[in-house]
Amino acid sequence: MTRIAMLGAGSWGSTFSLVLGDAGCDVVVWARREEAARAIREEHRNAEYLGDVELPASVTATANVAEALEAVDGVVLALPTQRLRDNLVGWKDDGIALPKVPVLSLAKGIERGTDQRMSQVIAEAVDVDPALIAVLSGPNLAGEIAARQPSGSVIAAADEALAHEVAAWCAAPGFRSYVSQDVVGVEIAGAMKNVIAIAVGAAVGLGYGTNTCSTLITRGLAEITRLGVVLGGHPATFAGLAGMGDLVATCTSPLSRNHRLGHALGRGLDVEAALLEVGQTAEGVATARAVDELAQRLDIDMPITKTLVGVVDHGVTIEEATSYLLARSVRPE
C-alpha cells in the first residue's frame, strides 16, 4: 500500500488526507500541535477544520516531522505559501531532509521577495529535484470535498509519468484527476484566482450583483492568462479546471476564505479586521502584493491586482477602486 506523508494539518491538508485515505493510501499527517495530531490519531477527526467529518482509518498523525517522513512513497505539502520556505529550511537545518520520492504541492501563491512559484521554492529550499515535484489545482473547496461531493482537479508535473503516478494516489471515489505538464500555468492559475476572489467578494460585500461579479471574473481571467503566458504557461490551461474552474469556484462560494475576506472588505472592514473575521489563512492578499511587484517588473497590465493592493496597503476605498477600474480608457477586449 502506498504510504504518504501529509505535511500540514490545516483545512486543505486534513481534507486532502481524507482523499488519499479514500483512495487506499496509508497517510501520516504532520501536525504542528500534538493535540491536533492526537485527535487525528485517536479520534480520526480534526474538529477545528473539518468539524465532525471522520477521517479514514488509514489516516494517522504525528507532531514529529521526521517520524511522518519515515519510509514514505510520497510527500504532500499543505503549508501556507508565505511560510513554506521557512518550514522547509528549518527542517533541513535540523537535519531532516525530504526523501527522494515524488512531492506534491497543494500550496497556491507566489512568494513575496522572490516572485517564485511554490515548486520553485521547494526545489531551492531543500534541493529537491524539480523532476520529482508535482502541483495540484482546481475547483477544490475543502468543505465540499470533505463532504465527499464530486470534484475535479489538475495534477501537473514536468514528467507526465510522475503526474500519472501522483494522480493514482488520489484516485478516490468522487475525486477526478486530470494530468498536465504545464506546471507554470497550473501554479499561476492557482495563485491568481485568490486575488480575483477577493475582488469579487468585495463587490458582493458592496451589494453589487451578477453583472459586476461576472465582469470581474472574466477580466480577472484575462489578467491571470496574461501573466501566466508571459511566464511560460500554456493558454489552454487557463480555460480548464486549474484556470476557469478554480476561478469560478473561489470567486462565487462563501466557502472560499478569499471570497469571505473580500466580502468583509466590501462591508467596510479594514484588512486586519477582515482577516480576523475569516479566521484562517487567506493567501490572496500576500499573493496580490507579490504579483503586483512581478507585474511592474515585467511591465504587464494587471489593473484588478494593482487596485486590490491599493485597497489593502494604501488606503484606497472599495468605491474609489471601482471608480478607477470603470474610468480606464476604452480598449479592445
N, C-alpha and C positions, 0 to 999 in steps of 0.2 A: 504493500500500500504506500502511496506517495505521502511523504511527510513534509509539511510546510511550516516554516516559521513565519508567523504574522507579527511584525514589529509595529505595535501601535494598537491600543485598545479603546480608541475613541469610537464615535458613531460609525464611521465608514470602515475602520479596521474590524470592529466587532461584527458588523453586518457582513463584511466580505469573508470573515472566518465562518459564518453560517453558510455562505455559498460554497466555500471549499469543503466544509464538512458534509453538506448535502451532496456534493459531487463525489464523495467517497474518500477524501483525503483525511489523514491524521493531521491535526492542526495544533501547534503550540503557540499561543498568543503571549507576546511580551507586553506586560502592563507596567507602567511606571510605579504604580502604588500596589503594595502587597494586598491590601484589602480588595482591590478590584480583581487581582489575579486569583485570590481565594474564592471570590464569588463565582467567577467563571469556572474555576476548577471543581468546586464542591457543589455549586447550585446550578451550573450551566446557564447562568444569566449574567448580563451586565445591565442591571436595572437603571443605572444613571443615564445610559444612552438608548437602551432598547426596551425599557420597561419590563413587561412580563414575558417577552419573547424568550423561548427556550432554545438554547444553542444545541446543536447535535452532540451526541455522546462522545464523538471523536474529537471534539474541541476541548482542549485543556489550556492552562495558563501558568505563567511564572513571572515573578518580578526580577528574575536573573536573566539578562540578555544572553550570556554565554550558554546557559542551560537551554534557552529557547533555540539556539543555533546548532545544538549537538545533532549530528547525524541526519541533517535535513537534505531533502532533494531539491528544495527551492526556498526562496525568501521573498516575502511580500512586505513592502514598506508602506505603511499608512501613517506617516508622521506629518505634522504641519509643515507646509512649504518653507516658511522662513526659519524653521528650527531644524530642518532636515540635516544640513551640513554640520551643525553643532553636535547633534546626536551621533552622527557617523564618525566625526573626528574624535569626539570624546570616547567612544568605544574603542577606536583604533589606538588612542593614547593609552587606554587601559589594557592594551594587548589583546583586544577582542576583534578579530577580523571576520568579515563576511566570508563564508565558504565559497569555493569556486563552483557555484551552482547558478541556475537561472535566477535573476532578480526581477520581480515585477514591482513597478512603482505605481501606487494609487494616488500620489500627491499631484495636485493641479495648481500650477502657478509658475511665476518667474521670480528668481531670487534677486532681491534688491542688492545693488552694488556690483553684481557680476553680470546681470542680464542673462543668466544661464537657466536653461530648462532643467527639470528635475533629473533627467537621465544624465545630463552633463555634470550636475552636482554630484551624483552618486559615483560616476566614473572617476571624477577628480578627487573627491574627498577620501575615498578608501581604495583607490587603484583597482576598481572593478573593470574587467574587460568590457567595453561597450557592446561587444557581440553577445554578451550574456544578459543584457538589460532589455526588458520589455516594459511597455507602458499601457495603461488602460484608460479609456474614456468613453463616455456615452451617457444617455439619459438614465442615470442611475441614482435616483433619490433613495437614500438609505432606508427611510421608513417604509417605502413600498416594497423594496427588496426584502427587508426583514419580515414583511408580511407575506413573503413568497409570491408576490404578484409578478406576472411575466415581464421580462425586461431584456433589452439587447445592449451590447457593448462592443467596442472595438479594442482588440489587443494588437499593438504594433511592436515590431522588432525589426532590426536591420536584416536579421536572418529569418526568413519565412518559416523554416523548420522550428526555430525557437518559439515563434508566435503560436504555431500549432501545438507545441508541447505545453506552453502556458495555458492555452485555451482548454486543453484537456483537464487541467487542474480544476477548472471552474465550470465543468460541463454538468451543472446541476439542473434538475427539472425547473423550467421557467426562466433560466438564465441563458440566453442565447449569445454566443460569442462569434464575432467575425474577425478575420485576421488582416493585417496590413503591414507593409514595410515602410509606411510614411510616419516614422517616429516624430519628426519635426511637426508635421501637420496635426497629428493627434494631440501632441502636447500643447501646441499653441491654441488649438481649439478648446481644449480642456481648461487652460488657464484663463483665456479671454472671456469665456462665457460667464464667469463670475463677475467680471467688470460690468458687462452689459446687464446682468441680472440686477445689480444694484441700481442702475439707471432705470430699469423697468419698474422695480419695486418702488422707487421714489415717485415715479409717475402715478402708480396706483395709490400711494400714500397721499398724493395731492388730490386724488379724486378723478384723475383722467381715466378715459375709457379705452376701448379696444383699438380705436384708430391710433391713438398715441402709442400704445404698447406695441402694436404691430409695426408701426414705423420704426420705433427704437430697435426692435428685434431684427428687422430687415436691414436697417442701416448698420446695426451692430455687427451683423454677419458680414457686411461689406468691409468693415474695419478689420474684423478677425481674418478674413481671407486676404486682405491687402497685406497685413503684417506677415501672415503665415507663408504666403507665396514668396515674399522678399527674402524670408529666412530659409527658404528651400522646401517648403511644404507643397504638396500636390493640390491643385484647385479642387479636384473632385472630393477630397477628404472633407472639405468644409460644407459640402452638401449632404453628407452622410450622417451616421449616428453620432460620431465624435464631434461633428460640427453642428449642423442644424438640429439634430436630435437632442444633444445635450443642452444646446442653447434654449430651445423651446421649453424643455423640462425645467431648467433652472430659472428661467425668466418668468414662468407662469405659475409655479407652485408655491404655496405658503410653506411647504416642507423645506424649501431651499433657504439656507441660512443667509445667503447673499441677497435673495429677494426680500427676506424679512428685514435685513439691515437697511436696504434701500427704502422699504416701506416706512421704517422708523424715521429715516432722514426726511422723507416726504411729509411726515406728520409734524416736522419741526424739531426733532431731537438733534443734538449735536452728535458727532461721531462717537465720542466716548459713551454717551448715554445710549446710543443706538446699539453699540457693541455689547454693552451691559445687558440690554433688553434681550438681545439674541442669545447670549449666554454660552455660545460655542464659537469656535474659530470660524470666521468668515474670511476666506483668503482674498476676496476681491479688492479690498482697499489696498493692501500691500502690492498686489499684482498690478493695479492701476498705476501706482506710483512707479513701479519698475518698468512697465510698458510705456508710460509717458516719457520716461528718460530714454528708453530704447528708440521710440519713435522719433524723438527730437534728434537723436544721434544719426539715425538712418534717413531723416527727412521724409517720414511717412505721415500722411494726413490722417489723424485719428481723433476727430473732434469730440466724440462722446467720451472717450477715455480722458482726454485733456480737460473737458468740462467737469468730469467727476472728480479729478484731482483738485480742481479749483474749489469744489464744494467741500471736500474733506480736509484740505490743507490751507486754503486761502480765504475762507470766509465767504465764498460765493453762495448766495441763496439758491435753492432749487428753482425759484421763479426766475432769477437772473440767468441761471444756466439754461432754462427753457427758452428764454428770450434770445440768448446768444445763438443757440442752435437754429432757431427759426429765422434769425436775421442773416444767416450765412448766404453768400451770393448764389444765384441760380447757376447750376452746372449740370452737365449730363449725368444721368444715374449710373 
